[in-house]
Amino acid sequence: MVTPKPSCHPTQCEIWAVRHGQTDWNLEGRYQGQTDVPLNTTGIEQAKHVAASLDGHHFAAIYSSDLKRAHDTALILAARVHCPVIVDPRLREIHQGEWEGMQFSEVVARFPHHISQRQEQPLQVRPPGGESVLEVAQRMAAAANDIASRHPGQRVLLVSHGLAIATLIVQASHFPFERVFSLIPDNASITVICWPPSVG
């Protein structure tokens, strides 16, 4: 399902950001991060459903994270809209470091100090061996800047991950960054983002 289309300025790039389809780790509530977890059967069907919803829309290009769950989603979309997939590792999900593969309850039990710190500074604190939300936002913005510079006034598909996409939504909408966690899109959903963000 596509969120209501914002009114993009003719010089902006209209990015249709797609979160990858479901994985088993999504079902199990595990931190995926940059672990290369594949789509499950439901995720594949979700991607096909999104692809069918794109009929009648033209896209100048498809950009995708290199992680399998996003790339395979992108390939399913590409087969429908007849567009090559351009892989960009900057579109990966946040690196969750030592938390990857764990459920939240396990993280709380093993890393209580980090959880306490993250509650106080949710945007700056990194999981051990991982990256912060603000670091994700910086690399996602850099990727989006490059995409927009190649496609001003055009529409593109961008296949990425929940938190990664949420950082673009926050920046494009000029929302307080603290809202990022509440803006994580569902699996196999589409959010239309005008990029670069408008001024003022």
TIRO-2110 file (N, C-alpha, C; in Angstrom, 1 decimal):
// TIRO-2110
0.8, -1.2, 0.0, N, 1, A
0.0, 0.0, 0.0, CA, 1, A
0.9, 1.2, 0.0, C, 1, A
0.5, 2.2, -0.8, N, 2, A
1.3, 3.5, -0.9, CA, 2, A
0.7, 4.5, 0.0, C, 2, A
1.6, 5.2, 0.7, N, 3, A
1.1, 6.3, 1.6, CA, 3, A
0.7, 7.4, 0.7, C, 3, A
-0.1, 8.4, 1.2, N, 4, A
-0.5, 9.5, 0.3, CA, 4, A
0.7, 10.2, -0.2, C, 4, A
0.6, 10.6, -1.5, N, 5, A
1.7, 11.2, -2.2, CA, 5, A
1.9, 12.6, -1.7, C, 5, A
3.1, 13.0, -1.3, N, 6, A
3.4, 14.4, -1.0, CA, 6, A
3.5, 15.2, -2.2, C, 6, A
3.4, 16.5, -2.1, N, 7, A
3.6, 17.3, -3.3, CA, 7, A
5.1, 17.7, -3.5, C, 7, A
5.7, 16.9, -4.3, N, 8, A
7.2, 17.2, -4.6, CA, 8, A
7.4, 18.3, -5.5, C, 8, A
8.4, 19.1, -5.2, N, 9, A
8.8, 20.2, -6.1, CA, 9, A
9.3, 19.6, -7.4, C, 9, A
9.2, 20.3, -8.5, N, 10, A
9.7, 19.7, -9.8, CA, 10, A
11.2, 19.4, -9.8, C, 10, A
11.9, 20.1, -8.9, N, 11, A
13.4, 19.8, -8.9, CA, 11, A
13.7, 18.6, -7.9, C, 11, A
12.7, 18.2, -7.1, N, 12, A
13.0, 17.1, -6.2, CA, 12, A
12.9, 15.8, -6.9, C, 12, A
13.5, 14.8, -6.3, N, 13, A
13.3, 13.4, -6.7, CA, 13, A
12.2, 12.8, -5.9, C, 13, A
11.3, 12.1, -6.5, N, 14, A
10.2, 11.4, -5.8, CA, 14, A
10.6, 10.0, -5.5, C, 14, A
11.0, 9.7, -4.3, N, 15, A
11.5, 8.4, -3.9, CA, 15, A
10.3, 7.6, -3.3, C, 15, A
10.1, 6.4, -4.0, N, 16, A
9.1, 5.5, -3.4, CA, 16, A
10.0, 4.5, -2.6, C, 16, A
10.0, 4.7, -1.3, N, 17, A
10.8, 3.8, -0.4, CA, 17, A
10.0, 2.6, 0.0, C, 17, A
10.6, 1.4, -0.3, N, 18, A
9.9, 0.2, 0.0, CA, 18, A
10.7, -0.6, 1.0, C, 18, A
10.1, -1.0, 2.1, N, 19, A
10.7, -1.8, 3.1, CA, 19, A
10.6, -3.3, 2.6, C, 19, A
11.7, -4.0, 2.7, N, 20, A
11.7, -5.4, 2.3, CA, 20, A
10.6, -6.2, 2.8, C, 20, A
10.3, -7.4, 2.2, N, 21, A
9.3, -8.3, 2.7, CA, 21, A
9.7, -9.0, 4.0, C, 21, A
8.8, -9.7, 4.6, N, 22, A
9.0, -10.4, 5.9, CA, 22, A
10.1, -11.4, 5.9, C, 22, A
10.8, -11.6, 7.0, N, 23, A
11.8, -12.6, 7.2, CA, 23, A
11.4, -13.4, 8.5, C, 23, A
12.0, -14.6, 8.7, N, 24, A
11.7, -15.3, 9.9, CA, 24, A
12.1, -14.5, 11.1, C, 24, A
13.2, -13.8, 11.0, N, 25, A
13.6, -13.0, 12.2, CA, 25, A
12.7, -11.9, 12.5, C, 25, A
12.0, -11.3, 11.5, N, 26, A
10.9, -10.4, 11.8, CA, 26, A
9.8, -11.0, 12.6, C, 26, A
9.4, -12.2, 12.2, N, 27, A
8.4, -12.9, 13.0, CA, 27, A
8.8, -13.2, 14.4, C, 27, A
10.1, -13.6, 14.6, N, 28, A
10.6, -13.9, 15.9, CA, 28, A
11.0, -12.8, 16.7, C, 28, A
10.9, -11.5, 16.2, N, 29, A
11.3, -10.3, 16.9, CA, 29, A
12.8, -10.2, 17.2, C, 29, A
13.6, -10.7, 16.3, N, 30, A
15.0, -10.7, 16.5, CA, 30, A
15.6, -9.4, 15.8, C, 30, A
16.7, -8.9, 16.4, N, 31, A
17.4, -7.8, 15.8, CA, 31, A
18.1, -8.3, 14.6, C, 31, A
17.8, -7.8, 13.4, N, 32, A
18.5, -8.3, 12.2, CA, 32, A
19.7, -7.5, 11.8, C, 32, A
19.6, -6.2, 11.9, N, 33, A
20.7, -5.3, 11.5, CA, 33, A
21.2, -5.7, 10.1, C, 33, A
22.5, -5.9, 10.1, N, 34, A
23.2, -6.2, 8.8, CA, 34, A
23.4, -7.7, 8.6, C, 34, A
22.9, -8.6, 9.5, N, 35, A
22.9, -10.0, 9.2, CA, 35, A
22.1, -10.3, 8.0, C, 35, A
22.6, -11.1, 7.1, N, 36, A
21.9, -11.3, 5.8, CA, 36, A
20.9, -12.4, 5.8, C, 36, A
19.7, -12.0, 6.5, N, 37, A
18.6, -13.0, 6.6, CA, 37, A
17.7, -12.9, 5.3, C, 37, A
17.4, -14.0, 4.8, N, 38, A
16.6, -14.0, 3.5, CA, 38, A
15.1, -13.8, 3.8, C, 38, A
14.4, -13.5, 2.8, N, 39, A
12.9, -13.4, 2.8, CA, 39, A
12.4, -14.8, 3.2, C, 39, A
11.2, -14.9, 3.9, N, 40, A
10.6, -16.1, 4.0, CA, 40, A
9.5, -16.2, 3.0, C, 40, A
8.7, -17.3, 3.0, N, 41, A
7.6, -17.4, 1.9, CA, 41, A
6.7, -16.3, 1.9, C, 41, A
6.3, -15.8, 3.1, N, 42, A
5.4, -14.7, 3.2, CA, 42, A
6.0, -13.5, 2.6, C, 42, A
7.3, -13.2, 2.9, N, 43, A
8.0, -12.1, 2.4, CA, 43, A
8.0, -12.0, 0.9, C, 43, A
8.2, -13.2, 0.3, N, 44, A
8.3, -13.3, -1.2, CA, 44, A
6.9, -12.9, -1.7, C, 44, A
5.8, -13.4, -1.1, N, 45, A
4.5, -13.1, -1.6, CA, 45, A
4.2, -11.6, -1.4, C, 45, A
4.6, -11.1, -0.3, N, 46, A
4.4, -9.6, 0.0, CA, 46, A
5.1, -8.8, -1.1, C, 46, A
6.3, -9.2, -1.5, N, 47, A
7.1, -8.4, -2.5, CA, 47, A
6.3, -8.5, -3.9, C, 47, A
5.7, -9.7, -4.2, N, 48, A
5.0, -9.8, -5.4, CA, 48, A
3.7, -8.9, -5.4, C, 48, A
3.1, -8.8, -4.2, N, 49, A
1.9, -8.0, -4.1, CA, 49, A
2.3, -6.5, -4.3, C, 49, A
3.4, -6.1, -3.7, N, 50, A
3.9, -4.7, -3.9, CA, 50, A
4.2, -4.5, -5.4, C, 50, A
4.8, -5.4, -6.0, N, 51, A
5.2, -5.3, -7.5, CA, 51, A
3.9, -5.1, -8.3, C, 51, A
2.9, -5.9, -8.0, N, 52, A
1.6, -5.7, -8.7, CA, 52, A
1.0, -4.4, -8.6, C, 52, A
1.2, -3.8, -7.4, N, 53, A
0.6, -2.4, -7.1, CA, 53, A
1.3, -1.3, -7.9, C, 53, A
2.4, -1.6, -8.5, N, 54, A
3.2, -0.6, -9.2, CA, 54, A
2.8, -0.5, -10.7, C, 54, A
1.9, -1.4, -11.1, N, 55, A
1.5, -1.4, -12.5, CA, 55, A
0.9, 0.0, -12.8, C, 55, A
1.4, 0.6, -14.0, N, 56, A
0.9, 1.9, -14.4, CA, 56, A
1.8, 3.0, -14.0, C, 56, A
2.8, 2.7, -13.1, N, 57, A
3.7, 3.7, -12.7, CA, 57, A
5.1, 3.5, -13.4, C, 57, A
5.7, 4.6, -13.7, N, 58, A
7.0, 4.6, -14.3, CA, 58, A
8.1, 5.0, -13.3, C, 58, A
9.2, 4.3, -13.4, N, 59, A
10.3, 4.6, -12.5, CA, 59, A
11.6, 4.7, -13.3, C, 59, A
12.4, 5.7, -13.0, N, 60, A
13.6, 6.0, -13.7, CA, 60, A
14.7, 5.0, -13.3, C, 60, A
14.6, 4.4, -12.1, N, 61, A
15.6, 3.5, -11.6, CA, 61, A
15.1, 2.8, -10.3, C, 61, A
15.8, 1.7, -9.9, N, 62, A
15.6, 1.1, -8.7, CA, 62, A
16.9, 1.0, -7.9, C, 62, A
16.9, 1.5, -6.7, N, 63, A
18.1, 1.4, -5.9, CA, 63, A
17.8, 0.5, -4.7, C, 63, A
18.8, -0.4, -4.3, N, 64, A
18.5, -1.3, -3.3, CA, 64, A
19.7, -1.5, -2.3, C, 64, A
19.5, -1.8, -1.1, N, 65, A
20.5, -2.3, -0.2, CA, 65, A
21.0, -3.6, -0.8, C, 65, A
22.2, -3.9, -0.4, N, 66, A
22.8, -5.2, -0.9, CA, 66, A
22.5, -6.4, 0.0, C, 66, A
21.8, -6.2, 1.1, N, 67, A
21.4, -7.3, 1.9, CA, 67, A
20.3, -8.1, 1.2, C, 67, A
20.3, -9.4, 1.3, N, 68, A
19.5, -10.3, 0.5, CA, 68, A
18.0, -10.0, 0.6, C, 68, A
17.5, -9.7, 1.8, N, 69, A
16.1, -9.5, 2.0, CA, 69, A
15.6, -8.3, 1.2, C, 69, A
16.4, -7.3, 1.1, N, 70, A
16.1, -6.1, 0.3, CA, 70, A
16.3, -6.3, -1.1, C, 70, A
17.5, -6.9, -1.5, N, 71, A
17.8, -7.1, -2.9, CA, 71, A
16.9, -8.0, -3.6, C, 71, A
16.5, -9.1, -2.9, N, 72, A
15.5, -10.0, -3.5, CA, 72, A
14.1, -9.4, -3.7, C, 72, A
13.7, -8.5, -2.7, N, 73, A
12.5, -7.7, -2.9, CA, 73, A
12.6, -6.8, -4.1, C, 73, A
13.8, -6.2, -4.3, N, 74, A
14.0, -5.3, -5.4, CA, 74, A
13.9, -6.0, -6.7, C, 74, A
14.5, -7.2, -6.8, N, 75, A
14.5, -8.0, -8.0, CA, 75, A
13.1, -8.4, -8.4, C, 75, A
12.2, -8.7, -7.4, N, 76, A
10.8, -9.0, -7.7, CA, 76, A
10.1, -7.7, -8.3, C, 76, A
10.4, -6.6, -7.7, N, 77, A
9.8, -5.3, -8.2, CA, 77, A
10.4, -5.0, -9.6, C, 77, A
11.6, -5.2, -9.8, N, 78, A
12.3, -4.9, -11.1, CA, 78, A
11.7, -5.7, -12.2, C, 78, A
11.3, -7.0, -12.0, N, 79, A
10.8, -7.8, -13.0, CA, 79, A
9.4, -7.3, -13.5, C, 79, A
8.7, -6.6, -12.6, N, 80, A
7.4, -6.0, -12.9, CA, 80, A
7.5, -4.7, -13.6, C, 80, A
8.4, -3.9, -13.2, N, 81, A
8.5, -2.5, -13.7, CA, 81, A
9.6, -2.4, -14.8, C, 81, A
10.3, -3.5, -15.1, N, 82, A
11.3, -3.5, -16.2, CA, 82, A
12.4, -2.4, -16.0, C, 82, A
13.0, -2.5, -14.8, N, 83, A
14.0, -1.5, -14.5, CA, 83, A
15.2, -2.3, -13.8, C, 83, A
16.4, -2.0, -14.2, N, 84, A
17.5, -2.7, -13.5, CA, 84, A
17.7, -2.2, -12.0, C, 84, A
18.2, -3.1, -11.2, N, 85, A
18.5, -2.8, -9.8, CA, 85, A
19.9, -2.3, -9.6, C, 85, A
20.1, -1.1, -9.0, N, 86, A
21.4, -0.6, -8.7, CA, 86, A
21.6, -0.8, -7.2, C, 86, A
22.6, -1.5, -6.8, N, 87, A
22.9, -1.8, -5.5, CA, 87, A
23.8, -0.8, -4.8, C, 87, A
23.4, -0.4, -3.6, N, 88, A
24.1, 0.6, -2.8, CA, 88, A
24.2, 0.2, -1.4, C, 88, A
25.3, -0.3, -0.9, N, 89, A
25.4, -0.7, 0.5, CA, 89, A
25.1, 0.3, 1.6, C, 89, A
25.1, 1.6, 1.2, N, 90, A
24.7, 2.6, 2.1, CA, 90, A
23.2, 2.5, 2.5, C, 90, A
22.4, 1.8, 1.8, N, 91, A
21.0, 1.6, 2.1, CA, 91, A
20.7, 0.5, 3.0, C, 91, A
21.8, -0.1, 3.6, N, 92, A
21.6, -1.2, 4.6, CA, 92, A
20.9, -0.7, 5.9, C, 92, A
20.4, -1.7, 6.6, N, 93, A
19.8, -1.4, 7.9, CA, 93, A
20.9, -1.0, 8.9, C, 93, A
20.5, -0.4, 10.0, N, 94, A
21.5, -0.1, 11.1, CA, 94, A
22.3, -1.4, 11.5, C, 94, A
23.6, -1.2, 11.7, N, 95, A
24.4, -2.3, 12.2, CA, 95, A
24.1, -2.4, 13.7, C, 95, A
23.6, -3.6, 14.1, N, 96, A
23.2, -3.8, 15.5, CA, 96, A
24.3, -4.5, 16.3, C, 96, A
25.5, -4.7, 15.7, N, 97, A
26.6, -5.3, 16.4, CA, 97, A
26.3, -6.6, 17.1, C, 97, A
26.7, -6.7, 18.3, N, 98, A
26.5, -7.9, 19.1, CA, 98, A
25.1, -8.3, 19.4, C, 98, A
24.2, -7.3, 19.1, N, 99, A
22.8, -7.6, 19.4, CA, 99, A
22.1, -8.4, 18.3, C, 99, A
22.7, -8.5, 17.1, N, 100, A
22.1, -9.1, 16.0, CA, 100, A
21.8, -10.6, 16.3, C, 100, A
20.6, -11.0, 15.9, N, 101, A
20.2, -12.4, 16.2, CA, 101, A
19.5, -12.6, 17.5, C, 101, A
19.5, -11.5, 18.4, N, 102, A
18.9, -11.6, 19.7, CA, 102, A
17.5, -11.0, 19.7, C, 102, A
16.7, -11.5, 20.6, N, 103, A
15.4, -10.9, 20.9, CA, 103, A
15.7, -9.8, 22.0, C, 103, A
14.7, -8.9, 22.1, N, 104, A
14.9, -7.7, 23.0, CA, 104, A
15.2, -8.2, 24.4, C, 104, A
14.4, -9.2, 24.8, N, 105, A
14.6, -9.7, 26.2, CA, 105, A
16.0, -10.2, 26.4, C, 105, A
16.6, -10.8, 25.4, N, 106, A
18.0, -11.3, 25.6, CA, 106, A
19.0, -10.1, 25.6, C, 106, A
18.7, -9.1, 24.9, N, 107, A
19.6, -7.9, 24.9, CA, 107, A
19.5, -7.3, 26.3, C, 107, A
18.3, -7.1, 26.8, N, 108, A
18.2, -6.5, 28.1, CA, 108, A
18.9, -7.3, 29.2, C, 108, A
18.9, -8.7, 29.1, N, 109, A
19.5, -9.5, 30.1, CA, 109, A
21.1, -9.4, 30.0, C, 109, A
21.6, -9.3, 28.8, N, 110, A
23.0, -9.4, 28.6, CA, 110, A
23.7, -8.0, 28.5, C, 110, A
22.9, -7.0, 28.1, N, 111, A
23.5, -5.7, 28.0, CA, 111, A
22.7, -4.6, 28.7, C, 111, A
22.5, -4.8, 30.0, N, 112, A
21.6, -3.8, 30.7, CA, 112, A
22.2, -2.4, 30.7, C, 112, A
23.5, -2.3, 30.8, N, 113, A
24.2, -0.9, 30.8, CA, 113, A
23.9, -0.2, 29.5, C, 113, A
24.1, -0.9, 28.4, N, 114, A
23.9, -0.3, 27.0, CA, 114, A
22.4, 0.1, 26.8, C, 114, A
21.5, -0.8, 27.3, N, 115, A
20.1, -0.5, 27.2, CA, 115, A
19.7, 0.8, 28.0, C, 115, A
20.3, 0.9, 29.2, N, 116, A
20.1, 2.1, 30.0, CA, 116, A
20.6, 3.4, 29.3, C, 116, A
21.8, 3.2, 28.7, N, 117, A
22.4, 4.4, 28.0, CA, 117, A
21.5, 4.7, 26.8, C, 117, A
21.1, 3.7, 26.1, N, 118, A
20.3, 4.0, 24.9, CA, 118, A
19.0, 4.6, 25.2, C, 118, A
18.4, 4.3, 26.3, N, 119, A
17.1, 4.9, 26.7, CA, 119, A
17.4, 6.4, 27.0, C, 119, A
18.6, 6.8, 27.5, N, 120, A
18.9, 8.2, 27.8, CA, 120, A
19.3, 8.9, 26.5, C, 120, A
20.0, 8.2, 25.6, N, 121, A
20.5, 8.8, 24.4, CA, 121, A
20.2, 7.9, 23.2, C, 121, A
18.9, 7.8, 22.8, N, 122, A
18.6, 6.8, 21.8, CA, 122, A
19.2, 7.0, 20.4, C, 122, A
19.6, 8.2, 20.1, N, 123, A
20.1, 8.5, 18.8, CA, 123, A
21.6, 8.4, 18.7, C, 123, A
22.3, 8.5, 19.8, N, 124, A
23.7, 8.5, 19.8, CA, 124, A
24.4, 7.2, 20.2, C, 124, A
23.8, 6.4, 21.1, N, 125, A
24.4, 5.3, 21.6, CA, 125, A
24.4, 4.1, 20.6, C, 125, A
25.6, 3.5, 20.5, N, 126, A
25.7, 2.3, 19.6, CA, 126, A
25.6, 1.0, 20.4, C, 126, A
25.0, 0.0, 19.8, N, 127, A
25.2, -1.4, 20.3, CA, 127, A
26.7, -1.7, 20.2, C, 127, A
27.2, -2.6, 21.1, N, 128, A
28.6, -3.0, 21.0, CA, 128, A
28.9, -3.5, 19.6, C, 128, A
29.9, -2.9, 18.9, N, 129, A
30.3, -3.2, 17.6, CA, 129, A
29.3, -2.7, 16.5, C, 129, A
28.4, -1.9, 16.8, N, 130, A
27.4, -1.5, 15.9, CA, 130, A
27.5, 0.0, 15.6, C, 130, A
26.4, 0.6, 15.1, N, 131, A
26.4, 2.0, 14.8, CA, 131, A
25.2, 2.7, 15.4, C, 131, A
25.2, 4.0, 15.5, N, 132, A
24.2, 4.8, 16.1, CA, 132, A
23.1, 5.1, 15.0, C, 132, A
21.9, 5.6, 15.5, N, 133, A
20.9, 6.0, 14.6, CA, 133, A
21.3, 7.2, 13.8, C, 133, A
22.0, 8.1, 14.4, N, 134, A
22.5, 9.3, 13.6, CA, 134, A
23.5, 8.9, 12.5, C, 134, A
24.3, 7.9, 12.8, N, 135, A
25.2, 7.5, 11.7, CA, 135, A
24.5, 6.8, 10.6, C, 135, A
23.4, 6.1, 10.9, N, 136, A
22.6, 5.6, 9.8, CA, 136, A
21.9, 6.7, 9.0, C, 136, A
21.4, 7.7, 9.7, N, 137, A
20.8, 8.8, 9.1, CA, 137, A
21.7, 9.6, 8.1, C, 137, A
23.0, 9.7, 8.5, N, 138, A
24.0, 10.4, 7.7, CA, 138, A
24.3, 9.6, 6.4, C, 138, A
24.4, 8.3, 6.5, N, 139, A
24.8, 7.5, 5.3, CA, 139, A
23.5, 7.4, 4.4, C, 139, A
22.3, 7.3, 5.0, N, 140, A
21.1, 7.2, 4.2, CA, 140, A
20.9, 8.5, 3.4, C, 140, A
21.1, 9.7, 4.1, N, 141, A
21.0, 11.0, 3.5, CA, 141, A
22.0, 11.1, 2.3, C, 141, A
23.2, 10.7, 2.6, N, 142, A
24.3, 10.8, 1.5, CA, 142, A
23.8, 10.0, 0.3, C, 142, A
23.3, 8.8, 0.5, N, 143, A
22.8, 7.9, -0.6, CA, 143, A
21.7, 8.6, -1.3, C, 143, A
20.7, 9.2, -0.6, N, 144, A
19.6, 9.8, -1.1, CA, 144, A
20.0, 11.1, -1.9, C, 144, A
21.0, 11.8, -1.4, N, 145, A
21.5, 13.0, -2.1, CA, 145, A
22.0, 12.6, -3.5, C, 145, A
22.8, 11.5, -3.5, N, 146, A
23.4, 11.1, -4.8, CA, 146, A
22.3, 10.6, -5.8, C, 146, A
21.3, 9.9, -5.2, N, 147, A
20.2, 9.5, -6.1, CA, 147, A
19.4, 10.6, -6.6, C, 147, A
19.1, 11.6, -5.8, N, 148, A
18.3, 12.8, -6.2, CA, 148, A
19.1, 13.6, -7.2, C, 148, A
20.4, 13.7, -7.1, N, 149, A
21.2, 14.4, -8.0, CA, 149, A
21.2, 13.8, -9.4, C, 149, A
21.0, 12.5, -9.4, N, 150, A
20.9, 11.8, -10.7, CA, 150, A
19.5, 11.8, -11.3, C, 150, A
18.5, 12.0, -10.5, N, 151, A
17.2, 11.9, -11.0, CA, 151, A
16.3, 13.1, -10.5, C, 151, A
16.7, 14.3, -10.7, N, 152, A
15.8, 15.5, -10.3, CA, 152, A
14.5, 15.4, -11.1, C, 152, A
13.4, 15.6, -10.5, N, 153, A
12.1, 15.6, -11.1, CA, 153, A
11.6, 14.3, -11.6, C, 153, A
12.3, 13.2, -11.2, N, 154, A
12.0, 11.9, -11.6, CA, 154, A
11.5, 11.0, -10.4, C, 154, A
10.9, 9.9, -10.7, N, 155, A
10.5, 9.0, -9.7, CA, 155, A
11.3, 7.7, -9.7, C, 155, A
11.8, 7.3, -8.5, N, 156, A
12.6, 6.1, -8.3, CA, 156, A
12.1, 5.3, -7.2, C, 156, A
12.4, 4.0, -7.3, N, 157, A
12.2, 3.1, -6.2, CA, 157, A
13.4, 2.9, -5.4, C, 157, A
13.3, 2.9, -4.1, N, 158, A
14.4, 2.6, -3.2, CA, 158, A
14.0, 1.5, -2.2, C, 158, A
14.7, 0.4, -2.2, N, 159, A
14.3, -0.8, -1.4, CA, 159, A
15.4, -0.9, -0.3, C, 159, A
14.9, -0.7, 0.9, N, 160, A
15.8, -0.7, 2.1, CA, 160, A
15.1, -1.4, 3.3, C, 160, A
15.4, -0.8, 4.5, N, 161, A
15.0, -1.5, 5.7, CA, 161, A
14.3, -0.5, 6.6, C, 161, A
13.6, -1.0, 7.7, N, 162, A
12.7, -0.2, 8.5, CA, 162, A
13.3, 1.0, 9.1, C, 162, A
14.3, 0.9, 9.9, N, 163, A
14.9, 2.1, 10.6, CA, 163, A
15.6, 2.9, 9.6, C, 163, A
16.2, 2.3, 8.6, N, 164, A
16.9, 3.1, 7.6, CA, 164, A
16.0, 4.1, 6.9, C, 164, A
14.8, 3.5, 6.5, N, 165, A
13.8, 4.3, 5.8, CA, 165, A
13.3, 5.4, 6.7, C, 165, A
13.1, 5.0, 8.0, N, 166, A
12.5, 6.0, 8.9, CA, 166, A
13.4, 7.2, 9.1, C, 166, A
14.7, 7.0, 9.0, N, 167, A
15.6, 8.2, 9.1, CA, 167, A
15.4, 9.1, 7.9, C, 167, A
15.1, 8.6, 6.7, N, 168, A
14.8, 9.5, 5.6, CA, 168, A
13.5, 10.2, 5.8, C, 168, A
12.5, 9.5, 6.3, N, 169, A
11.2, 10.1, 6.6, CA, 169, A
11.3, 11.3, 7.5, C, 169, A
12.0, 11.1, 8.6, N, 170, A
12.2, 12.2, 9.6, CA, 170, A
12.9, 13.4, 9.0, C, 170, A
14.0, 13.1, 8.2, N, 171, A
14.7, 14.3, 7.6, CA, 171, A
13.9, 15.0, 6.5, C, 171, A
13.2, 14.2, 5.7, N, 172, A
12.4, 14.8, 4.6, CA, 172, A
11.2, 15.6, 5.2, C, 172, A
10.7, 15.2, 6.3, N, 173, A
9.5, 15.8, 6.9, CA, 173, A
9.8, 16.9, 7.9, C, 173, A
11.1, 17.0, 8.2, N, 174, A
11.6, 18.0, 9.2, CA, 174, A
11.0, 17.7, 10.6, C, 174, A
10.8, 16.4, 10.9, N, 175, A
10.3, 16.0, 12.2, CA, 175, A
11.4, 15.9, 13.2, C, 175, A
11.1, 16.0, 14.5, N, 176, A
12.2, 15.8, 15.5, CA, 176, A
12.7, 14.4, 15.4, C, 176, A
14.0, 14.2, 15.5, N, 177, A
14.6, 12.9, 15.2, CA, 177, A
14.2, 11.9, 16.2, C, 177, A
13.7, 12.3, 17.4, N, 178, A
13.2, 11.4, 18.4, CA, 178, A
12.0, 10.6, 17.9, C, 178, A
11.4, 11.1, 16.9, N, 179, A
10.2, 10.3, 16.3, CA, 179, A
10.6, 9.2, 15.5, C, 179, A
11.8, 9.0, 15.2, N, 180, A
12.3, 8.0, 14.2, CA, 180, A
11.7, 6.6, 14.4, C, 180, A
11.7, 6.2, 15.7, N, 181, A
11.3, 4.8, 16.0, CA, 181, A
9.8, 4.6, 15.8, C, 181, A
9.0, 5.6, 15.9, N, 182, A
7.6, 5.5, 15.6, CA, 182, A
7.2, 5.6, 14.2, C, 182, A
8.2, 5.8, 13.3, N, 183, A
8.0, 6.0, 11.9, CA, 183, A
8.5, 4.8, 11.0, C, 183, A
8.9, 3.8, 11.7, N, 184, A
9.4, 2.6, 11.0, CA, 184, A
8.3, 2.0, 10.2, C, 184, A
8.4, 1.8, 8.9, N, 185, A
7.3, 1.3, 8.1, CA, 185, A
7.1, -0.2, 8.2, C, 185, A
6.0, -0.7, 7.9, N, 186, A
5.7, -2.2, 7.9, CA, 186, A
6.5, -2.8, 6.8, C, 186, A
6.7, -4.1, 6.9, N, 187, A
7.3, -4.9, 5.9, CA, 187, A
6.5, -4.7, 4.6, C, 187, A
7.2, -4.6, 3.5, N, 188, A
6.5, -4.5, 2.1, CA, 188, A
5.5, -3.4, 2.0, C, 188, A
5.8, -2.3, 2.6, N, 189, A
5.0, -1.1, 2.5, CA, 189, A
5.8, 0.0, 1.7, C, 189, A
5.1, 0.9, 1.1, N, 190, A
5.7, 2.0, 0.3, CA, 190, A
5.4, 3.3, 1.0, C, 190, A
6.5, 4.1, 1.1, N, 191, A
6.4, 5.5, 1.6, CA, 191, A
7.0, 6.4, 0.6, C, 191, A
6.2, 7.4, 0.2, N, 192, A
6.7, 8.3, -0.8, CA, 192, A
7.4, 9.5, -0.1, C, 192, A
8.7, 9.8, -0.5, N, 193, A
9.5, 10.8, 0.1, CA, 193, A
10.0, 11.7, -1.0, C, 193, A
9.9, 13.0, -0.7, N, 194, A
10.5, 14.0, -1.7, CA, 194, A
11.9, 14.4, -1.2, C, 194, A
12.8, 14.3, -2.1, N, 195, A
14.2, 14.5, -1.7, CA, 195, A
14.9, 15.3, -2.8, C, 195, A
15.8, 16.2, -2.4, N, 196, A
16.2, 16.6, -1.0, CA, 196, A
15.1, 17.3, -0.3, C, 196, A
15.2, 17.3, 1.1, N, 197, A
14.2, 18.0, 1.9, CA, 197, A
14.0, 19.4, 1.4, C, 197, A
12.7, 19.9, 1.5, N, 198, A
12.5, 21.3, 1.2, CA, 198, A
13.0, 22.2, 2.3, C, 198, A
13.3, 23.4, 1.9, N, 199, A
13.9, 24.3, 2.9, CA, 199, A
12.7, 25.1, 3.5, C, 199, A
12.8, 25.2, 4.8, N, 200, A
11.7, 26.0, 5.5, CA, 200, A
10.4, 25.2, 5.7, C, 200, A
END
